């Protein structure tokens, strides 16, 4: 047999064993994640709602042309000036020309402004999330792979960024920046630059755990530098927690953008935004409730869908978390049943003890009667005489 032959002539070498955690059956990791997401109806519904919202926002110019309306065209003839600008008709002026009615006092088409407002809200939220993730990954990797003083310095900077009152600083910064600067871009930069601390903390914690594992040590022994280790070894392992946290950041950023616009320091009119519409609608909630309910309902549905989808992505990327939840639920149910059984047994023991004491008392009564027999009345008379 020639040197280096692993077996009998004509036999094939054995295939190397799959690494722990590798997907079996030829199914890719993305396929497994998609299969787990499909197994959750709530994730499918949330994903469908978000896909429909994104499609409507991207198709806003086409839908506006289909309706025959423009985002900033005033229709003074559609509002009742004698009543302060309340739209004519029911449900805020809903008609064949204006599918969701018109704005009070201006008569602008509400359907088109909601679609363009969705574009602003989603653009700011996704753009700010991208900035937060980029800065958080960079700072977290530098802190986890750097020396002790680098880790200490970056950790303290991260703590300061988390402790800063982000909304107050955002209001101050948007107030001092020139009005000629594009407001959506300004909001992306401000939210992203002030709210990356949570991502940095997660990345640093994961990096400190991963850098002591064997595959990272093997890459270092092979001569890979910190940048190559971070790019080739750590970033793929950080994908799951970063994607999960990013899915949670998007609805948070939507709410922040709406809050800043509601306070008058975000997107400026006449640019449509859900926050601007809610800020204007606070004076019309009695006369025209639809003007309040439509942007508030869209904001609520969008945030809820992103939250549900983020939770589903977290479970799909880390199925052990769902297993722990199920095991904990079953264990909790078993513990509750065991506690109930113990309480029933204790009650039975107390009942048996009470019965035993009653039986002992019944036994002692005849004994006492036997020790003190009743005397005959004649004997009592003789004793008295």
C-alpha positions in Angstrom: 0.0 0.0 0.0 1.4 3.4 -1.0 2.2 5.9 1.6 -0.5 8.3 2.4 -3.3 5.9 1.3 -6.0 6.0 3.9 -7.7 2.6 3.1 -7.9 -0.3 0.8 -7.3 0.2 -2.9 -10.2 1.8 -4.7 -11.9 3.1 -1.5 -12.7 6.8 -1.1 -11.4 8.8 1.8 -13.9 9.5 4.5 -15.6 12.9 4.3 -14.6 15.3 7.1 -17.0 15.8 9.9 -19.2 18.8 9.8 -18.4 21.5 12.3 -20.6 21.9 15.3 -23.8 23.8 14.5 -23.4 23.5 10.7 -26.7 23.0 8.9 -27.5 19.5 7.9 -29.2 18.1 4.8 -27.6 20.6 2.5 -29.9 23.4 3.8 -28.1 26.7 4.1 -28.2 28.9 7.2 -30.4 31.4 5.4 -32.8 28.7 4.4 -33.1 27.5 8.0 -33.8 31.1 9.2 -36.4 31.5 6.5 -38.1 28.2 7.5 -38.2 29.3 11.1 -39.7 32.6 10.1 -42.4 30.9 8.0 -43.3 28.8 11.0 -44.4 32.0 12.8 -47.7 33.4 11.5 -47.1 36.7 13.3 -43.8 37.2 11.5 -45.4 36.6 8.2 -48.2 39.1 8.9 -45.7 41.7 10.1 -43.4 41.2 7.2 -46.3 41.4 4.7 -47.5 44.7 6.3 -44.0 46.2 6.1 -43.5 45.0 2.5 -46.9 46.6 1.6 -45.9 49.8 3.3 -42.5 50.0 1.6 -44.1 49.3 -1.8 -46.7 52.0 -1.3 -44.0 54.5 -0.2 -41.8 53.7 -3.2 -44.8 53.9 -5.5 -46.0 57.2 -4.1 -45.5 59.3 -7.3 -47.3 56.6 -9.4 -50.2 56.4 -6.9 -50.5 60.2 -6.7 -50.7 60.3 -10.5 -53.3 57.5 -10.5 -55.4 59.5 -8.0 -54.8 62.7 -10.0 -53.6 64.7 -7.0 -50.4 66.4 -5.9 -48.7 66.4 -2.5 -48.7 70.2 -2.1 -51.7 71.4 -4.1 -54.3 73.4 -2.1 -58.0 72.9 -2.6 -59.7 75.8 -0.8 -63.1 74.8 -2.3 -63.1 71.6 -0.3 -62.9 73.1 3.1 -65.6 75.1 5.0 -64.0 78.5 5.8 -67.1 79.4 7.9 -66.3 76.5 10.3 -62.6 77.3 10.5 -61.4 75.1 7.6 -63.2 71.8 8.3 -63.5 69.6 5.2 -66.8 69.3 3.5 -68.5 65.9 3.6 -68.1 62.9 5.9 -65.0 61.2 7.1 -62.8 64.3 6.4 -64.0 64.8 2.8 -63.5 61.3 1.5 -64.6 61.1 -2.2 -63.7 59.5 -5.5 -61.1 62.2 -6.1 -59.7 62.1 -2.6 -59.5 58.6 -1.3 -58.8 59.4 2.3 -60.1 62.9 2.5 -58.3 66.2 2.6 -56.3 68.2 5.2 -58.3 70.7 7.3 -57.8 74.4 6.4 -55.6 73.6 3.3 -57.5 71.0 1.4 -54.4 69.0 0.4 -54.9 65.4 -0.4 -54.4 63.3 2.7 -53.7 60.0 0.9 -50.8 61.4 -1.1 -49.3 63.2 2.0 -49.5 60.0 4.0 -47.6 58.1 1.3 -44.9 60.8 1.1 -44.8 61.0 4.9 -44.1 57.2 5.0 -41.1 57.8 2.6 -39.6 60.4 5.0 -40.2 58.3 8.1 -38.8 55.1 6.7 -35.8 56.9 5.1 -34.9 58.6 8.3 -35.4 55.5 10.4 -33.4 53.1 8.1 -30.7 55.7 7.4 -30.2 56.4 11.1 -30.1 52.7 11.9 -27.4 52.2 9.3 -25.3 55.0 10.9 -25.8 53.5 14.4 -24.9 50.0 13.3 -21.7 51.2 11.5 -20.5 53.2 14.4 -21.5 50.6 17.0 -19.7 47.8 15.2 -16.5 49.8 14.7 -16.4 51.0 18.4 -17.4 47.6 19.8 -14.8 45.7 17.8 -12.1 48.2 18.7 -13.0 47.9 22.4 -13.2 44.1 22.3 -10.0 43.5 20.4 -7.9 46.4 21.7 -5.7 46.7 24.7 -7.0 47.3 28.2 -6.7 51.0 28.1 -8.4 51.2 24.7 -11.3 49.1 26.0 -11.6 51.2 29.1 -11.6 54.5 27.1 -14.1 53.3 24.5 -16.3 51.8 27.2 -16.5 55.1 29.1 -17.2 57.0 25.9 -20.0 54.5 25.2 -21.4 55.0 28.7 -21.4 58.7 28.2 -23.3 58.5 24.9 -25.9 56.2 26.4 -26.4 58.5 29.4 -26.8 61.7 27.3 -30.4 62.9 26.9 -30.7 62.2 23.2 -34.0 63.9 22.6 -32.8 67.2 24.2 -29.5 67.2 22.3 -31.4 66.4 19.1 -33.7 69.4 19.6 -30.7 71.7 20.4 -28.7 70.6 17.3 -31.6 70.8 14.9 -32.4 74.3 16.2 -28.8 75.7 15.6 -28.3 74.1 12.1 -29.0 76.2 9.1 -32.5 75.9 7.7 -31.0 75.3 4.2 -29.5 72.0 5.3 -31.7 69.0 4.2 -33.8 68.1 7.2 -34.1 64.3 6.5 -30.3 64.1 6.2 -29.9 66.1 9.4 -32.2 63.8 11.3 -30.3 60.8 10.0 -27.0 62.2 11.2 -28.2 63.4 14.6 -30.1 60.2 15.5 -27.3 58.0 14.2 -24.5 59.9 15.9 -26.2 60.2 19.3 -27.7 56.7 19.6 -25.0 54.1 18.7 -24.1 53.2 22.3 -26.4 50.2 22.6 -25.0 48.6 19.5 -21.4 49.2 20.6 -22.1 47.5 24.0 -23.6 44.4 22.3 -20.8 44.1 19.8 -18.1 44.6 22.5 -19.7 41.9 24.7 -19.9 39.4 21.8 -16.4 40.2 20.7 -15.0 39.5 24.2 -16.7 36.1 24.2 -15.7 35.2 20.6 -12.1 36.2 20.7 -11.2 33.4 23.2 -12.7 30.7 21.0 -10.6 28.2 19.0 -11.3 29.5 15.5 -10.2 33.0 16.4 -7.0 31.6 18.1 -6.3 29.5 15.0 -6.6 32.6 12.8 -4.2 34.5 15.0 -1.7 31.6 15.0 -1.9 31.6 11.2 -0.7 35.2 11.2 -3.9 37.2 10.8 -3.9 40.7 12.2 -6.7 42.3 14.2 -8.4 43.8 11.1 -8.4 40.5 9.3 -9.6 38.6 12.4 -12.4 41.1 12.8 -13.4 41.0 9.1 -13.1 37.3 8.4 -13.8 35.6 11.8 -15.8 37.9 14.0 -18.2 39.8 11.7 -20.0 36.7 10.4 -20.6 35.6 14.0 -21.8 39.1 15.0 -24.4 39.1 12.2 -27.2 37.5 14.3 -27.1 39.9 17.3 -26.5 43.0 15.2 -29.4 42.2 12.8 -31.7 41.5 15.7 -30.8 44.8 17.4 -31.1 46.7 14.2 -34.6 45.4 13.7 -35.4 46.9 17.1 -33.7 50.2 16.3 -35.8 50.9 13.3 -39.2 51.4 15.1 -37.4 53.3 17.8 -36.0 55.7 15.2 -39.4 56.1 13.6 -40.8 57.2 16.9 -37.9 59.6 17.4 -38.3 61.2 14.0 -42.0 61.6 14.6 -41.4 63.1 18.0 -38.9 65.7 16.7 -41.3 66.6 13.8 -44.2 66.8 16.3 -42.1 69.2 18.4 -41.4 71.4 15.3 -37.6 70.7 15.1 -37.7 67.8 12.6 -39.0 67.9 9.1 -40.3 71.3 8.2 -43.5 72.0 6.3 -44.6 71.7 3.5 -42.6 68.5 3.5 -45.0 65.8 4.6 -44.2 63.7 7.6 -46.3 61.7 10.0 -44.9 63.7 13.0 -45.7 67.0 11.3 -49.3 65.8 10.5 -49.8 64.7 14.1 -48.5 68.1 15.3 -51.0 69.9 13.1 -53.8 67.5 13.9 -53.8 68.2 17.6 -56.1 71.2 16.9 -58.4 69.3 14.7 -59.1 66.0 16.7 -62.6 67.1 17.5 -63.7 68.6 14.2 -61.9 66.1 11.9 -60.9 62.9 13.8 -59.7 61.2 10.6 -56.9 63.6 10.3 -55.6 62.3 13.6 -56.5 58.6 13.3 -54.8 58.0 9.9 -51.2 59.1 10.7 -51.4 57.8 14.3 -52.7 54.5 13.1 -50.0 54.1 10.4 -47.4 55.0 12.9 -48.7 52.5 15.4 -49.0 49.7 12.8 -45.5 50.3 11.4 -43.9 50.3 14.8 -45.8 47.2 15.9 -44.9 45.4 12.7 -41.2 46.2 13.1 -41.3 45.1 16.7 -43.0 41.8 16.0 -40.7 41.1 13.0 -37.6 41.9 15.1 -38.6 39.5 17.8 -39.2 36.8 15.2 -35.8 37.4 13.6 -34.2 37.1 17.0 -35.8 33.8 17.6 -35.0 32.5 14.1 -31.3 33.5 14.3 -31.0 32.0 17.8 -33.4 29.0 18.0 -31.8 28.1 21.4 -33.5 31.1 22.9 -36.9 29.8 21.7 -36.0 26.3 23.1 -35.1 27.9 26.5 -38.4 29.8 26.5 -40.4 26.6 25.7 -38.5 24.5 28.2 -38.9 27.3 30.8 -42.7 27.4 30.1 -43.0 23.6 30.4 -40.9 23.5 33.5 -42.9 26.3 35.0 -46.1 24.4 34.3 -44.7 21.2 35.8 -43.6 23.2 38.9 -47.0 24.7 39.3 -48.6 21.2 39.0 -46.1 19.8 41.5 -46.8 22.7 43.9 -50.6 22.1 43.6 -50.0 18.4 44.2 -47.9 19.2 47.3 -50.6 21.5 48.6 -53.2 18.8 48.1 -51.1 16.3 49.9 -50.5 18.7 52.8 -54.3 19.3 53.0 -54.9 15.5 53.0 -52.3 15.0 55.7 -53.9 17.7 57.8 -57.3 16.1 57.4 -55.9 12.7 58.3 -54.2 14.2 61.4 -57.5 15.8 62.5 -59.3 12.5 62.0 -56.7 10.7 64.1 -57.0 13.2 66.9 -60.7 12.9 66.9 -60.4 9.1 67.0 -58.0 9.3 70.0 -60.4 11.6 71.8 -63.2 9.1 71.2 -61.0 6.3 72.6 -60.2 8.3 75.7 -63.9 9.0 76.5 -64.8 5.3 77.1 -61.6 4.9 79.2 -62.7 7.8 81.4 -66.1 6.3 81.8 -64.6 3.0 82.8 -62.4 4.6 85.5 -65.3 6.5 87.0 -68.4 4.1 87.1 -71.8 5.4 88.0 -72.9 4.5 91.6 -76.3 3.0 92.4 -78.8 5.5 94.0 -79.3 3.1 97.0 -75.6 3.3 97.7 -75.8 7.1 97.6 -78.6 7.1 100.2 -76.7 4.7 102.5 -73.7 7.0 102.3 -75.8 10.0 103.1 -77.2 8.3 106.3 
